[in-house]
Amino acid sequence: MKSVQLLQKIKKTALTLGLASLLGAGSALAATELTVYTAVESDDLKKYAERFNKAHPDIQIRWVRDSTGVITARLLAEKNNPRADVIWGLAATSLLILDDEKMLHPYAPKGVEKLESKFVSRETPPSWVGMDAWVAAICYNTIEGQRRGIPKPTSWEDLTRPEYRGQVIMPNPSSSGTGYLDVASWLQLWGEEKGWDYMDRLHQNISRYTHSGSAPCNLAASGEAVVGVSFAFRAARLKTQGAPVEVVFPSEGLGWDMEAAAIVKGTKNMKAAQTLMDWAVSREANELYNEGYAVVAMPGVAKPLPNYPADILDRMIDADFSWAALNRARVLQEWQRRYDGKTEKR
């Protein structure tokens, strides 16, 4: 009798465990995996995903991260067979190209009307929405500069002086959004003839071109270079972390672009994609962007950041993103013809 009762108890326990296992599996299957292509700095992606998942644990983000140029090229190559659900944290100039190729699904995220108008595409509903602005800057290694007798630059023009020969590293605009931001802004700032003349003179002082926008600042911080042409977010963070760098905001003006987000046309996870877009324009998300970027899409959110000038908005040039997108292929072809010989090997 006891043996029969024991057997029944074992069967009941096994059935309970089996049901629990099935329920657990059902819960896991209920989670939607969202493939998100991004050029956001890799050391911040975990933070963003964790904050998003607190509100939406049923959506798991699978990041596909690379430099802006690489992600843009990948999306264009996948046009007829898209693999991404959402683009999140890619240059607005790239999204303009993708929009022109009819690759974006228009969507007005909840609360989009609260954003600064220049951070929202002009269509109704918008094809993409901006998140924050990243701004050109220079990293100058104070220790190496003093040791080698190379002064801190104060302008873009300074970088063409003889004492900087072989001491400057900057990103390749074909692979780096920061690199293209620099090139496009110089051509807009001075006009094409003077802009290319400036880059000819700068090229003589370039040690090498990197494939990453943050690499020049990282290399300057480590002492491998005296000067790294990069962007303010990376420069300010390295200085805050104690690196021997000064953040230089050149006097002629600062090129900039905005990180933006969009839904990829053809996604099979539309509801989850819209949920991420809703979160991307929220106040909570904008407060997160402000942890690294001095300019964000939602007015009234941004607070001053260490190592940024208080008048950063006034120093940013009047960037024409449409021009930068429309002329990207032509400008990159000309840049490669002139300067690609100094690009580092992958």
N, C-alpha and C positions, 0 to 999 in steps of 0.2 A: 504493500500500500504506500509506504513511504517512498519507494522507488518511483511509483507512478506519479505521486505528488511532486517529487523532485524533477521528474522529466517534464511535467506540465509547466513547472516554474521556469525551467530552462528555456522551454519553447516560448513562453510569454515574454521573458527577458529578451530573447533573440528577436522576437517580433517587434518589441518596443524599440530596440536598438536599430533594427532595420528601417522602421518608420522614421526614426530620427535622422538616420543617414540619408534617406530619400528626401526628407524635408530640407536637410542641409544642402544636398545636391541641387534641389529645386531652387533654393535661395541663391546659390552660387550661379546657377544658370540664368537667374533673373537679372543679374548685373549685366549692364551693357558695356562692352568695351568700345571706347571711342578712340580712333586713331587720329592723333593731332600732330600735324607738321609744324615745327617751330624753329626759330633762330634765337630764342631767348637764351641768355646765359645759362649754361647747364647747372651751375651751382644754385640757381633759384627755382628750377623746375619742381623739385620736391616740395618746396615751401608752397608754391601755388597749388599743386595737386592736393596736398594735405588740407589746405584751407577750403578748397572746392569740395572735397570729399566729406568734410564735416557736415555740409548742408545737403550733399547728394551722394550718399554712400552707395547708391545703386548704379552709379556710373564710374567705371574705371578708365582712367586715361592711359593710353599707350603712346608715349612721346616718341616722335621721330625727329631728332635734333641734328642740325648742321648749320653751317654758315648761310647767310642770306642767299648768296648766288647759287650755292649748291641746292638748297631747298627749292628755289625758284625754278632752276633747270629741271629738277626732278618732277615738280608738279607739271611743268610744260610737257615733259616726256610722257607723263601718265595721263595726258589730257583725254585720250579715248578710252582709258581704263583706270579711272581714278581709284586710288587706294587710301587716300586721306578722307576723313569725315569733316575735319575742321582745320583751318589754318589759324594759328594763334601766336601772335608775336612775330610777325614778318613785316618787313618794310612796306609802307604804304605805296611806294613806287613800284614794288613788285606786285602788289595786289591790283594796282591800276593796269598792269600788263595782263594779269590773269583775268581781270574783268573784261578787258578788251577781247580776250579769247573766249568769252562767254563761259567761263569755268566756275563762276561763283553763283551761289543761290541767294538771291536777295532776301533779307530778313530784317525786320525792325525789332531789335531786342527790347524787352520791357525796361522802360526808363531811359531809352536812348535820347529822348528829348531833353534830358538833363545835361547832356554833354555839350561842350563847346562845339559850335557848328563846324569849325575847320577840322574837327576830328571825326566827322561823319561824311561818307560819300554823298554826292549830290542827288543820287537817284532816290525815288520813292517807290517801294521801301529801299533802304540803303543796301548796296552790295557788300560793304565792309564798314567797320567802325574802328576808330583809333583807340589806343590804350594810353600811350605815353609818348613823349618825344625824347629821342636820344641825340646828343649834341656833340659835335667834334671838339676835341681837346688834345693837348700835347702832354705827355709824361716826360719829365726831365729828371734824370738821376743826379741828385745834388753831390753825392760822394764822387761818382765817376767824373762828373763835370768839373769839379774842383781839381781832381787828381790829374785830369788831362788838359786842364786849362781851357775848357769850353764853357762859355757863359750860358746862362739860362736865356732861351729865346723869349721874346715878347710878341712876335708877329709871325705870320706865315713867311713873309719875305726873309726874315732872319735865317730860316732854315736853308737858304740858298747861299749863305756866306761861306767863304773858303774854310773857316775853322770847323765847319760841320761835315767836311768831306768824309764819307764813310761812317758817319756816326748816327745816321737817321734810319729808322725802320718804319715802314708804313704798310697798310694792308693792300692786297691786290683787289681792285674794284670788281674783277670778274667773279670772284668767289666770296668777297666780303661786302656786306651792306655798308659798313663803315667806310670802306675804301671807295665805294661808288658815291657815297654821300660826300666825301671830300672832293672827288673829281668833279662831280656835278655842281657842287657849290662854288668851286673855283671858276668854272666856266660861266656860271651865272653871275658871280661877283665881279669879274673883270671882263667878261666877254670872251668869246672863243679864241681869238687871236692871242690876246694877252694871257689867257688861261693856259693855253698849250705852251706858250713861251715860259710861263712860270714853272710848269711841270718839267720842261726840258732842263731848266736850271736846277730844279730840285732833284731830278734824277741823278745828276752828277754826284750828289751827296748821299744818295740812298745806298745803304749797305745791302739790304734785300727787301723784297715784298713778301708778306706773309699771307696765308689763306684765311686767317682769322682776324677779326677786328680788335679783339682784346689782346692778341699776342704781342703787338708792339709795346703796349704798356707793361705787360708781364715781363717782357725781355728787358725793358728799361729798369723795372723794379729790381730785377735780379742782377743788374750791372752788366748784362751782355751788350746793351746799347746805352748810349747817353740820352738819346731822344727817341721816343716812340709816338708816332701819330696814331691816335686812337679815339676813344670817346669818353665823355665826362664820367659816366657811371663807373667804368672800370678804373679810371684814374683816381677818382675820389675814394672808391672803396679801398684801393691799394694804399693810399696815403693814410686813411683811417686805420688800416690794419698795421701801420707802422713802417711801411716801405719807405726808403729814402728818396721819395719822389716829390716834386712840386707839380701841381696841376696848372697848366698854362692855357689860358683862353685867348687866342691870338686877337690882336687889336683890330684887324681888318673886318672881323665878323665871323660868326660861327655857322657853318653848315649844319643842317639837322634833317632828320626824317622821323617819322612816327612808327612805332610798333602798332600793328593793327590786326584785326581778327575777321574771319569770314567763314561761311559754310561752303563746303565744296559741293558743286552741283553733282547730283547723282548719289549722294550719300544714302545708305540704307538705314541710317540711325538718325533720322531727322529730328525726332523729339529730343533725344539726348544732345544732339548738336545745338538745338535751339536753347536748351537748358544751359549749356556752357556759354553760349553767347549772351544770355540774360545775365549770367553771373559776371561775365567779362566787363559789362558796363556798369555794374553795381558800385555803390559807394565803398563797400568792403574791398572789392578788387582794386579800385582806384587808390585806396589807402595803402594797399600792398604795393602797387606800382610806385608810390611815393617813397617807399623805403629805399629805393635806389635811384629814382628819377625825379628831378626837380620840377618837371612839367608833366602834368597828367591831363586826361581828357575831361574830367569833371571839375568845373570851376569851384573854387572855395575849399578844395580838398588838400592841395599841395602845401606842405609846410617847408620852410627853409632846410636845406641839407648841409652837413659839414662839407667844406672844401668846394662849394659852389658859390659863385658870386650872387649877391642879392638881386642884381639886375640881369639875370641870365636871359630873360625874355627879350630885353632890349638889345642884347648882343646877337641874337639869332637872326640870320639873314631872312629876307622875304623869299623863301624857297618856293619854286614853281615845280610841284611834284608831277604835274602833267607833262611839262617839258622834259623832266628827268626820265619819266617812263617812256615817252614817245621817242626820245633820242638815245635810249640806253644801248641798243645794239650797235648803233653807229659809233657812239662814244667809246664803248668797250673795244670795238674793232680797232679804232685808231690808237687807243691806249696800248693795246697788246702789240701793235705794230711798232710802237716807239720804245716801250719799256719792259716788255715781258721777259726779256733776257735775265733780269735780276730776280725773278720770282723763285722762291724756294721750291724744292722738289717735294711732292707729297709722299 
